[in-house]
Amino acid sequence: MKTAIVTGASSGLGREFVRQISDVFPEVECYWLIARRTDRLEELAATLPDKAVECLALDLCDPMSFMAYQEKLRQEEPEVILLVNNAGCGYLGNIGEMETSTQTRMIDLNLRALTAITNMTVPFMAPGGCVLNVSSIASFCPNPRMTVYSASKAYVSSFTVGLAEELRPKGLTATAVCPGPMQTEFLDIGGITGNSKTFSTLPYCDQVRVAGGALRAARAGRTIYTPRLFYKFYRVLAKVTPVKLMVKLAKT
């Protein structure tokens, strides 16, 4: 069956991706929804009555989850049309002032899990398939007080550009979507709400539009997609401005 796989599917942008996939990829017959919270996955699955849905309750910070996912791929041998690496986290705070486990969780989820899931899934992707990685405007420039997060998203964007070139001979594409802040639980979980003047003044992105635009960009084979004119300008500004100056402007 033609399959779409979405990590971090239980809420926020991930949930919106699932809701809109059929609009852009109507050929998808089956969804694999990955997140930790089984109840939310099952609730989401109920909104897809005309599709086959697999709810995979996996904690992608746990290496054992990769073994379970690999075994599932080997057993089912899906024809993956779309992989959406949406699972991620970000926490506000300075290095040396936060729990080490909090800092390394960002590395485990934003880097290790994304890389592992992609590496295991690509062999099951058919020509015309797309990998869609959720990056961030934070990938454009280091963000003090979110240093690990911005570095992890720089990896995601760079990884995607290289991956796109690797996948080209296979007839596959890779796209990184780099949105600004969105009004999701990400901000509360990361301790950002009410604690960052930058976040309180930036224009917010609409997760419905971000998901739809990102899916269309993936379908079109674009490598980097940045929603909103403001953030397109920021991306260009970060390229032409010395990083030592930009890092002062980008402090969260």
ChimeraX attribute file (.defattr): number of C-alpha atoms within 10 A of each C-alpha:
attribute: neighborCount
match mode: 1-to-1
recipient: residues
	/A:1	15
	/A:2	16
	/A:3	22
	/A:4	27
	/A:5	23
	/A:6	23
	/A:7	25
	/A:8	24
	/A:9	29
	/A:10	27
	/A:11	19
	/A:12	17
	/A:13	25
	/A:14	23
	/A:15	22
	/A:16	18
	/A:17	22
	/A:18	25
	/A:19	17
	/A:20	15
	/A:21	19
	/A:22	16
	/A:23	12
	/A:24	15
	/A:25	15
	/A:26	9
	/A:27	14
	/A:28	20
	/A:29	16
	/A:30	21
	/A:31	23
	/A:32	21
	/A:33	27
	/A:34	26
	/A:35	22
	/A:36	17
	/A:37	17
	/A:38	16
	/A:39	12
	/A:40	17
	/A:41	24
	/A:42	17
	/A:43	11
	/A:44	19
	/A:45	20
	/A:46	12
	/A:47	11
	/A:48	15
	/A:49	8
	/A:50	9
	/A:51	14
	/A:52	14
	/A:53	21
	/A:54	15
	/A:55	21
	/A:56	21
	/A:57	18
	/A:58	21
	/A:59	18
	/A:60	26
	/A:61	17
	/A:62	12
	/A:63	14
	/A:64	11
	/A:65	17
	/A:66	18
	/A:67	12
	/A:68	12
	/A:69	19
	/A:70	14
	/A:71	12
	/A:72	13
	/A:73	16
	/A:74	11
	/A:75	9
	/A:76	9
	/A:77	14
	/A:78	20
	/A:79	20
	/A:80	26
	/A:81	24
	/A:82	30
	/A:83	23
	/A:84	28
	/A:85	26
	/A:86	25
	/A:87	23
	/A:88	23
	/A:89	20
	/A:90	25
	/A:91	22
	/A:92	22
	/A:93	21
	/A:94	13
	/A:95	14
	/A:96	8
	/A:97	8
	/A:98	12
	/A:99	10
	/A:100	10
	/A:101	10
	/A:102	15
	/A:103	22
	/A:104	14
	/A:105	19
	/A:106	23
	/A:107	22
	/A:108	21
	/A:109	21
	/A:110	27
	/A:111	19
	/A:112	17
	/A:113	24
	/A:114	23
	/A:115	16
	/A:116	15
	/A:117	20
	/A:118	18
	/A:119	11
	/A:120	15
	/A:121	21
	/A:122	18
	/A:123	12
	/A:124	16
	/A:125	22
	/A:126	17
	/A:127	15
	/A:128	15
	/A:129	26
	/A:130	27
	/A:131	30
	/A:132	27
	/A:133	27
	/A:134	26
	/A:135	30
	/A:136	22
	/A:137	24
	/A:138	22
	/A:139	22
	/A:140	24
	/A:141	24
	/A:142	27
	/A:143	21
	/A:144	19
	/A:145	18
	/A:146	23
	/A:147	21
	/A:148	23
	/A:149	26
	/A:150	23
	/A:151	20
	/A:152	26
	/A:153	29
	/A:154	21
	/A:155	16
	/A:156	24
	/A:157	24
	/A:158	14
	/A:159	17
	/A:160	24
	/A:161	17
	/A:162	12
	/A:163	18
	/A:164	21
	/A:165	14
	/A:166	14
	/A:167	17
	/A:168	14
	/A:169	10
	/A:170	14
	/A:171	14
	/A:172	22
	/A:173	27
	/A:174	29
	/A:175	28
	/A:176	29
	/A:177	28
	/A:178	26
	/A:179	25
	/A:180	22
	/A:181	19
	/A:182	18
	/A:183	14
	/A:184	13
	/A:185	12
	/A:186	19
	/A:187	19
	/A:188	12
	/A:189	13
	/A:190	15
	/A:191	14
	/A:192	20
	/A:193	16
	/A:194	10
	/A:195	13
	/A:196	14
	/A:197	12
	/A:198	13
	/A:199	17
	/A:200	14
	/A:201	8
	/A:202	12
	/A:203	14
	/A:204	14
	/A:205	16
	/A:206	17
	/A:207	21
	/A:208	16
	/A:209	14
	/A:210	23
	/A:211	24
	/A:212	18
	/A:213	17
	/A:214	25
	/A:215	26
	/A:216	17
	/A:217	21
	/A:218	26
	/A:219	20
	/A:220	12
	/A:221	20
	/A:222	16
	/A:223	22
	/A:224	20
	/A:225	22
	/A:226	23
	/A:227	19
	/A:228	16
	/A:229	9
	/A:230	12
	/A:231	19
	/A:232	15
	/A:233	12
	/A:234	14
	/A:235	18
	/A:236	11
	/A:237	14
	/A:238	19
	/A:239	13
	/A:240	9
	/A:241	11
	/A:242	10
	/A:243	15
	/A:244	10
	/A:245	10
	/A:246	18
	/A:247	16
	/A:248	12
	/A:249	14
	/A:250	18
	/A:251	16
	/A:252	20
